[in-house]
Amino acid sequence: MPSATTTLKVEPLSGAQLGAKITLPQGITDPSKLSEDDFTKLNEALHKYSVLVIPNQADLPPNSQWKLTARFDPTTQTNGQNYGHGKEFRHDRSVLKKDGTSIPDQPQVQVLGQGEWEAGHHGLGDIKLTHPTHFTFHKDTLTPEQVEANQTRFYRWHIDSALYELSPPVATTLLGIHVPPHSYTQKIVYEDTKEELELTQGATAFVSGKNAFDILSDEDKELALNTKVVYAPHPYIFISEAKATSDGLTMVNEGKELPLDELPEWEESKVKKLPLVWTNPITGEHHLQAHACCVWRLERSNGEVLELEDARKELYRIMRPAISPKYVYAHSWEAGDLVIFHNRGVWHAVTGQFKPGERRLMHQCNIASGVDPVCAK
C-alpha cells in the first residue's frame, strides 16, 4: 500500500521522456475537489511534465471529470459548455463521427472505446463503440500477415481542437474505466527507418511539443517562430475523403479534399490561424504544436505562403523527427487510470486494434478555451 500523503505528490515517470504519476492527498478521492494549493501544484505539474496519471479513478463521476477539466482554464467560464471539437464531432461527413457518444447529463464528457455495451451507463441506452484504427484513415494499410504478427500504427497524431471558430482546449482528461487485460503487445514499425516501438494493446501515444521544438536546427527554430498555421474551414469535413500517411502525421496529397463550396457554411473570420509555436504560460518554454492533418496553408512573417501540398510537406519535415521511438511515451492503460494531458504542449495518437469480443470503455473530456494560444518570441 502506498504511504498516505497530506499534500499532492508528483513523481516523474521512470524511464519516460515525459509524464508524471500523481498521488492525491490523504482523504481526497475526487481530484476535482483538490484545495487551491494542491490544484496549483497539479496545474504546474501538468505544464512541466505534460502528461499526468492518477490511478484508481474508475468511479469518477462525469460531472467531476468535467469540473476538473474546466479548472485548468478559467477562460472556459465564458464558453464552458463547448466540447473541444464542437459540432464537427457529430457531423455525418466528419472523420470524427464514429469516435464516441456523449453522456446525456454531461455532454462535455464523451464515451469512447470498443464493443457493445448494454443500456444503463450514465443514462445511455445500448451503445456500440468503435475504436479508431488506421484501416479507415490511412492510404496504405497493414497486410493481414502484418496484423497477424501484432503490428499496429499510430492512427492520427493530433491536438484536440475543432480548429474552426473554437480555441484549442488547454487540457484533456481521459479516464480508462474498462480495460482489456494486456495479454499481448503490439509493435509499430517505422517504414522509413525500420525502427520498432513495442507497446501494449490500445496504448495512447504522446510526444512533447517542447522536445519537437528543441531538436530543430537553429534555422528551423527561427522559421517555426515566424510561421502561422492556417487550418481549413471545418477541417475534419474538409479531409473526409482524403487519406493519411502511414505514420498518421499528415494527409497524402491526392486532391481528394472537399471543395470549399461543398463544406457546411463557413466564415473567413472563424478560420483558425494559430502560431506554429505555442509558449508554455508557466515554464516559458516553446512547444511546436500543429495538427498537420488539418493544415490548409502556412504563412511566414516574411510574406511567404505555403499552400496545402507544400504546407503538409513542410510540417511533415519538421514534425517527423519528434515521433521517433525514443521520444514517444505510450501509456499502457490500467483500469481506473485518469490521464490528464496538456493539450497545448503535446501531440497524441490512438494506437492498436482489438480482436472480436474485446471491449474497452473510456471517458474523455476537453473544453474549448476562451483564448487562442500565443507565441512569445
Secondary structure as the mmCIF struct_conf table of DSSP 4:
data_model
#
loop_
_struct_conf.conf_type_id
_struct_conf.id
_struct_conf.beg_label_comp_id
_struct_conf.beg_label_asym_id
_struct_conf.beg_label_seq_id
_struct_conf.end_label_comp_id
_struct_conf.end_label_asym_id
_struct_conf.end_label_seq_id
HELX_LH_PP_P HELX_LH_PP_P1 PRO A 2 ALA A 4
BEND BEND1 THR A 6 THR A 7
STRN STRN1 LYS A 9 PRO A 12
HELX_LH_PP_P HELX_LH_PP_P2 LEU A 13 LEU A 13
TURN_TY1_P TURN_TY1_P1 SER A 14 GLY A 15
BEND BEND2 GLN A 17 LEU A 18
STRN STRN2 ALA A 20 THR A 23
HELX_LH_PP_P HELX_LH_PP_P3 LEU A 24 PRO A 25
TURN_TY1_P TURN_TY1_P2 GLN A 26 GLY A 27
HELX_RH_3T_P HELX_RH_3T_P1 PRO A 31 LYS A 33
HELX_RH_AL_P HELX_RH_AL_P1 GLU A 36 TYR A 49
BEND BEND3 SER A 50 SER A 50
STRN STRN3 VAL A 51 ILE A 54
BEND BEND4 ASN A 56 ASN A 56
TURN_TY1_P TURN_TY1_P3 ALA A 58 ASP A 59
HELX_RH_AL_P HELX_RH_AL_P2 PRO A 62 ARG A 71
TURN_TY1_P TURN_TY1_P4 PHE A 72 PHE A 72
HELX_RH_3T_P HELX_RH_3T_P2 PRO A 74 THR A 78
TURN_TY1_P TURN_TY1_P5 ASN A 79 GLN A 81
STRN STRN4 TYR A 83 TYR A 83
TURN_TY1_P TURN_TY1_P6 GLY A 84 HIS A 85
HELX_RH_3T_P HELX_RH_3T_P3 GLY A 86 ARG A 90
TURN_TY1_P TURN_TY1_P7 ASP A 92 ARG A 93
TURN_TY1_P TURN_TY1_P8 VAL A 95 LEU A 96
HELX_RH_3T_P HELX_RH_3T_P4 LYS A 97 ASP A 99
STRN STRN5 THR A 101 ILE A 103
TURN_TY1_P TURN_TY1_P9 PRO A 104 ASP A 105
STRN STRN6 GLN A 106 TRP A 117
BEND BEND5 ALA A 119 ALA A 119
BEND BEND6 HIS A 121 HIS A 121
TURN_TY1_P TURN_TY1_P10 HIS A 122 GLY A 123
BEND BEND7 ASP A 126 ASP A 126
STRN STRN7 ILE A 127 LEU A 129
HELX_RH_3T_P HELX_RH_3T_P5 HIS A 134 THR A 136
TURN_TY1_P TURN_TY1_P11 PHE A 137 PHE A 137
STRN STRN8 HIS A 138 HIS A 138
BEND BEND8 LYS A 139 ASP A 140
HELX_RH_AL_P HELX_RH_AL_P3 PRO A 144 GLU A 148
TURN_TY1_P TURN_TY1_P12 ALA A 149 ASN A 150
STRN STRN9 GLN A 151 THR A 152
STRN STRN10 PHE A 154 PHE A 154
STRN STRN11 HIS A 158 HIS A 158
BEND BEND9 ASP A 160 ASP A 160
STRN STRN12 TYR A 164 TYR A 164
BEND BEND10 GLU A 165 LEU A 166
STRN STRN13 SER A 167 SER A 167
HELX_LH_PP_P HELX_LH_PP_P4 PRO A 168 PRO A 169
BEND BEND11 VAL A 170 VAL A 170
STRN STRN14 ALA A 171 HIS A 178
BEND BEND12 TYR A 184 TYR A 184
STRN STRN15 THR A 185 VAL A 189
TURN_TY1_P TURN_TY1_P13 GLU A 191 THR A 193
STRN STRN16 GLU A 196 THR A 200
TURN_TY1_P TURN_TY1_P14 GLN A 201 GLY A 202
HELX_LH_PP_P HELX_LH_PP_P5 ALA A 203 ALA A 203
STRN STRN17 THR A 204 SER A 208
HELX_RH_AL_P HELX_RH_AL_P4 GLY A 209 ASP A 214
TURN_TY1_P TURN_TY1_P15 ILE A 215 ILE A 215
BEND BEND13 LEU A 216 LEU A 216
HELX_RH_AL_P HELX_RH_AL_P5 ASP A 218 LEU A 225
TURN_TY1_P TURN_TY1_P16 ASN A 226 ASN A 226
STRN STRN18 THR A 227 TYR A 231
HELX_LH_PP_P HELX_LH_PP_P6 ALA A 232 ALA A 232
BEND BEND14 PRO A 233 HIS A 234
HELX_RH_AL_P HELX_RH_AL_P6 PRO A 235 PHE A 238
TURN_TY1_P TURN_TY1_P17 ILE A 239 GLU A 241
STRN STRN19 ALA A 244 ALA A 244
TURN_TY1_P TURN_TY1_P18 SER A 246 ASP A 247
BEND BEND15 GLY A 248 THR A 250
STRN STRN20 MET A 251 MET A 251
BEND BEND16 GLU A 254 GLY A 255
BEND BEND17 GLU A 257 GLU A 257
HELX_LH_PP_P HELX_LH_PP_P7 LEU A 258 PRO A 259
HELX_RH_3T_P HELX_RH_3T_P6 LEU A 260 GLU A 262
BEND BEND18 LEU A 263 PRO A 264
HELX_LH_PP_P HELX_LH_PP_P8 GLU A 265 GLU A 265
HELX_RH_3T_P HELX_RH_3T_P7 GLU A 268 LYS A 270
STRN STRN21 VAL A 271 VAL A 271
STRN STRN22 LYS A 273 PRO A 275
BEND BEND19 LEU A 276 LEU A 276
STRN STRN23 VAL A 277 THR A 279
TURN_TY1_P TURN_TY1_P19 PRO A 281 THR A 283
STRN STRN24 HIS A 286 LEU A 288
TURN_TY1_P TURN_TY1_P20 ALA A 292 CYS A 293
BEND BEND20 CYS A 294 CYS A 294
STRN STRN25 VAL A 295 ARG A 300
TURN_TY1_P TURN_TY1_P21 SER A 301 ASN A 302
BEND BEND21 GLY A 303 GLY A 303
STRN STRN26 VAL A 305 LEU A 306
HELX_RH_AL_P HELX_RH_AL_P7 LEU A 308 MET A 319
HELX_RH_3T_P HELX_RH_3T_P8 ARG A 320 ILE A 323
BEND BEND22 SER A 324 SER A 324
HELX_RH_3T_P HELX_RH_3T_P9 PRO A 325 TYR A 327
STRN STRN27 TYR A 329 HIS A 331
TURN_TY1_P TURN_TY1_P22 ALA A 335 GLY A 336
STRN STRN28 LEU A 338 HIS A 342
TURN_TY1_P TURN_TY1_P23 ASN A 343 GLY A 345
STRN STRN29 VAL A 346 VAL A 350
STRN STRN30 THR A 351 THR A 351
TURN_TY1_P TURN_TY1_P24 PRO A 356 GLY A 357
STRN STRN31 ARG A 360 ASN A 366
STRN STRN32 ILE A 367 ILE A 367
STRN STRN33 SER A 369 SER A 369
BEND BEND23 GLY A 370 VAL A 371
#
